[in-house]
Amino acid sequence: MLNFTVGPVMSDDAVLEIASHSTPYFRTPEFSALMLENEALMLRFLSAPAGSRCVFLTSSGTGAMESAVMNILNDRDKVLVVNGGSFGKRFVELCRLHKRDMTEIKLDFGHALHREQLELYAGQGYTALLVNMHETSSGVLYDMPMIASFCKEQGLLLIVDAISAFLADELDMEALGAAAVLTGSQKALAVQPGISVVALAPAALERIAANEEVCMYLSLKDALKNAERGQTPFTPAVTTLLQINARLKAIEAAGGAAVERRKIAKVARQLREGIADLPLTMISENPSNAVTAVHPEHAPATEIIRILKDEYQIWACPNGGALADEVFRIGHIGHITEQDNQTLIDALHDMQKKGTL
Amino acid sequence: MLNFTVGPVMSDDAVLEIASHSTPYFRTPEFSALMLENEALMLRFLSAPAGSRCVFLTSSGTGAMESAVMNILNDRDKVLVVNGGSFGKRFVELCRLHKRDMTEIKLDFGHALHREQLELYAGQGYTALLVNMHETSSGVLYDMPMIASFCKEQGLLLIVDAISAFLADELDMEALGAAAVLTGSQKALAVQPGISVVALAPAALERIAANEEVCMYLSLKDALKNAERGQTPFTPAVTTLLQINARLKAIEAAGGAAVERRKIAKVARQLREGIADLPLTMISENPSNAVTAVHPEHAPATEIIRILKDEYQIWACPNGGALADEVFRIGHIGHITEQDNQTLIDALHDMQKKGTL
């Protein structure tokens, strides 16, 4: 099967080879050294400011989002959440569950956020802003420099879910002044799902040290303490962490995060050009390089996804809920070759010929 | 390297082959069917009562322990915790963090629990008992029928951490009347770490439905709801779940949980007989089949572990904290052959000859 979802994605052979061996024991100096290398490379690729730290949780990206809401924020915060789709909604729900004083900025699906929409909340005592840099459900990449400049002016702590944006879109933690950036193993890191990554600038580290613990498993305080010696509080998804190490080192050897971003941008461009003549309307303002969300003009999205799977051995990515028949997504992250892209483009043209698109 | 730790453990070729392919997309009918099969096989191997359910969390075993404390118990409970080592202590800490009214039954390291120790807490309004069936840090297997009979008489909800005991030691959820049983992927299931398993009898399911949500990521309510259709609320460690499926089906084909238990018991017996003449004192009353904890009479445990790793390419399992130099452990779970066992036995005898044991 060819996999064009936005995660889990396809992995390269070097990554797969690692998981073809039994998981090594991990309370060893060798594994600690590897984890310290993972931390250093993640911080470098994120352009994190001096004094930043990075921890790896054995969880989905939602685990990282919840750990940020639980560990970095507290009940004295007044929080803004940008809600432009499923993942913005998740931040809203997490803030409600943990009783944060929260205001959501609700956007129409597929729409960008503009400065004047943020301006409404200026000077009102807000202390933090949560945003899914790339709202993966709609494909919209928010204008991060604009959001960051608002946060700086207003003195807001900026927490960035970059789960599907890391390595796909421009992301400089220091330039943005972001306190925390989150990502996951199964997006552009292109290894198995099971690990989420939380990078923390000094502003977030101070808050974590001062805040009370509310959950042992998702404790960033505990994760940070153990990570000082390259370890985790509990048995992590060791194999996935070894795969992450191989990927980070390969990206470094090939020229770093900027080179990887250009590679993903090229995959996205080729696919978008290849389907431009088809009855598929791009629905995102300012799309991320990670994914293209389209509205099929003639057929239900669920049916297109089923046909691609059953007749062409291709996975495309469905949308959930009310939009299930209106929107589907094509991912550009993971080990996708030019030839893979062409196979999907040809399949969609073939469907058009047969009248199923 | 030969791995004789108690997790992660060695996997067989069929399991490893699965991880040598890219992770498939999982919001599909095919993956749902596989997950429903995983649930059914887990419940069968646990002899779970009718109406039980089983969910799979992307977390370590501690995630499952915390989910039980958060989702099954509430602040009206009065909880007993058996604390005979690191994992008993973890249940104590989890109960404190979540403000449960809790009493710990503290045991000396390596000691069994006796009926008269439990009797002290009879008739005092306790509502639940948490126990690590096999206290992995000391190797002690508690007398579960005795504990279960006390719980039945006193009307206590019994929550069993069987993380390292599942498939290694006798475990019948219905006979014990256990409300919940926990395990993990990297113990006798012998696949990668990253998945914990929570089996729930109707008594636990009722409480989960009635209790308030305190954590989204570790929500059993949400996990149960999604598992009805063979799915998970968030992207799980898909590859590890595929490996679990292969293992469960292989165990079923070979005769089920009882046959697997006999296999592990045999590995344990062979190893114990093979090292009986060495200056290694067994320290556990009633040892589990999963592990043998020993006190080396002449050399520090940490040094023995280092020599085994560096000179014999064998991982044995260290103990943490104050016992680091006093105790080490040899695991019997995972893909360990008779020949592997002999290699370790020979290595320890060689060390004795060289004066390093």
Contacts between the chains, C-beta under 8 A, distances in Angstrom:
chain1	res1	chain2	res2	distance
A	1	B	24	6.5
A	1	B	25	7.7
A	3	B	22	6.4
A	3	B	24	7.2
A	3	B	25	5.7
A	5	B	25	4.7
A	7	B	235	6.3
A	8	B	22	7.4
A	8	B	23	3.7
A	8	B	24	7.3
A	8	B	25	6.7
A	8	B	26	7.1
A	8	B	235	7.0
A	8	B	238	5.7
A	8	B	239	7.9
A	9	B	22	7.6
A	9	B	23	7.9
A	10	B	22	4.5
A	11	B	22	4.9
A	11	B	23	7.3
A	16	B	19	7.4
A	16	B	20	5.2
A	16	B	21	6.7
A	16	B	22	6.8
A	17	B	20	7.3
A	19	B	16	7.4
A	19	B	19	3.5
A	19	B	20	6.3
A	19	B	192	7.4
A	19	B	239	7.0
A	20	B	16	5.2
A	20	B	17	7.3
A	20	B	19	6.3
A	20	B	20	4.0
A	21	B	16	6.7
A	22	B	3	6.4
A	22	B	8	7.4
A	22	B	9	7.5
A	22	B	10	4.4
A	22	B	11	4.9
A	22	B	16	6.9
A	22	B	334	7.8
A	22	B	335	7.4
A	23	B	8	3.7
A	23	B	9	7.9
A	23	B	11	7.3
A	23	B	186	6.9
A	23	B	192	5.3
A	23	B	193	6.3
A	24	B	1	6.5
A	24	B	3	7.2
A	24	B	8	7.3
A	24	B	315	7.6
A	25	B	1	7.8
A	25	B	3	5.8
A	25	B	5	4.7
A	25	B	8	6.7
A	25	B	315	4.2
A	25	B	317	7.7
A	26	B	8	7.1
A	27	B	318	6.4
A	28	B	309	7.3
A	28	B	315	7.8
A	58	B	58	6.9
A	58	B	59	5.9
A	58	B	60	5.7
A	58	B	63	7.6
A	58	B	193	7.5
A	58	B	194	5.7
A	59	B	58	5.9
A	59	B	59	6.3
A	59	B	63	7.8
A	59	B	217	6.2
A	60	B	58	5.7
A	60	B	217	7.5
A	60	B	234	3.8
A	60	B	235	4.7
A	60	B	236	7.0
A	61	B	234	7.3
A	61	B	235	7.1
A	62	B	216	6.8
A	62	B	217	5.6
A	62	B	233	7.5
A	62	B	234	4.3
A	63	B	58	7.6
A	63	B	59	7.8
A	63	B	217	4.5
A	63	B	234	7.4
A	66	B	215	6.9
A	66	B	216	5.4
A	66	B	217	4.8
A	90	B	216	8.0
A	93	B	216	6.8
A	94	B	216	5.9
A	97	B	213	6.3
A	97	B	214	7.7
A	97	B	215	7.7
A	97	B	216	5.8
A	184	B	235	7.6
A	186	B	23	6.9
A	186	B	235	6.2
A	192	B	19	7.4
A	192	B	23	5.3
A	192	B	237	6.6
A	192	B	238	7.3
A	192	B	239	4.7
A	192	B	240	7.7
A	193	B	23	6.3
A	193	B	58	7.5
A	193	B	235	4.9
A	193	B	236	6.7
A	193	B	237	5.6
A	193	B	238	5.6
A	193	B	239	7.6
A	194	B	58	5.7
A	194	B	194	4.3
A	194	B	236	7.6
A	194	B	237	3.4
A	194	B	239	7.8
A	194	B	240	6.6
A	213	B	97	6.3
A	214	B	97	7.7
A	215	B	66	6.9
A	215	B	97	7.7
A	215	B	215	5.7
A	215	B	218	7.5
A	216	B	62	6.7
A	216	B	66	5.4
A	216	B	90	8.0
A	216	B	93	6.8
A	216	B	94	5.9
A	216	B	97	5.8
A	217	B	59	6.2
A	217	B	60	7.5
A	217	B	62	5.6
A	217	B	63	4.5
A	217	B	66	4.8
A	217	B	218	6.4
A	218	B	215	7.5
A	218	B	217	6.5
A	218	B	218	7.8
A	233	B	62	7.5
A	234	B	60	3.8
A	234	B	61	7.3
A	234	B	62	4.3
A	234	B	63	7.4
A	235	B	7	6.3
A	235	B	8	7.0
A	235	B	60	4.7
A	235	B	61	7.1
A	235	B	184	7.6
A	235	B	186	6.2
A	235	B	193	4.9
A	236	B	60	6.9
A	236	B	193	6.7
A	236	B	194	7.6
A	237	B	192	6.6
A	237	B	193	5.7
A	237	B	194	3.5
A	237	B	237	6.1
A	237	B	240	7.5
A	238	B	8	5.7
A	238	B	192	7.3
A	238	B	193	5.6
A	239	B	8	8.0
A	239	B	19	7.0
A	239	B	192	4.7
A	239	B	193	7.6
A	239	B	194	7.8
A	240	B	192	7.7
A	240	B	194	6.6
A	240	B	237	7.4
A	309	B	28	7.2
A	315	B	24	7.6
A	315	B	25	4.2
A	315	B	28	7.8
A	317	B	25	7.7
A	318	B	27	6.3
A	334	B	22	7.8
A	335	B	22	7.4
